Amino acid sequence: MRILYSIVIVGVVLAVSGFAFIHSGIYNVTAMEEHSPLGKWALHTTMKNSVEARVSELDVPSNLASEEMIRQGARAYDQLCVACHLKPGLEDTLLRQGLNPTPPSLVERGHFGPAEQFWVIKNGIKMTGMPAWGVTHDDEDLWEITAFLQRLPSLSEAEYTRLIQPEPGTQAGADDGHDHDHGDMGGMMASGSSHGSTHGEPGHHDMSKPHDARHNDATDHHSSHEPEKASEPEADDHYADGHSH
């Protein structure tokens, strides 16, 4: 009986301690600090085992090596995934720098196979910033991305670029009977291309420069586009103030 009482008391103490810890605000949830090694291990191991426990009934398509699937998947990946998971020639992005845990670089081979990759793409991962693309995309689109991920680690920058370009003889945006407009996350990309391909665009700063240099660039850019002050409207011009009456 004493053992039972001891177990109950320990359980109550742990429950009260946990409740107090949660409500105390002691734990700092800032994404600017790394997880402890123990916390990182616990989160990663939980995620890995959770995914692997849920893919046993998934049927992996037999045509993942299809060039058409890979090409369509490359375009989807370029629109949806590059800002977090990079591409050949891109070393970092603005979005990726602020995420904790840092998203894995899918340019490098990981430990997940196609079934696990599809599950993660479709369902997302809680509290990591990985969205559940299954909410907005059907399985066909997501298997195409999965097919492309099998090829991605072996691609050079030039090969990647060729894959995401329209096929010869077709125009960009041409309707092939399958909607591949996945959205645009380009605004979160401006950092870390090894060849500076994103740094010359208006509105983006070269993150490879010191902060003061980037500030001066931004000031110069703003000054060079300063609009000339409009002349005062004529008193009898009813529409000169730009308002439609």
Order of alpha helices (4+ residues) and beta strands (2+ residues): alpha-alpha-alpha-alpha-alpha-alpha-alpha-alpha-alpha
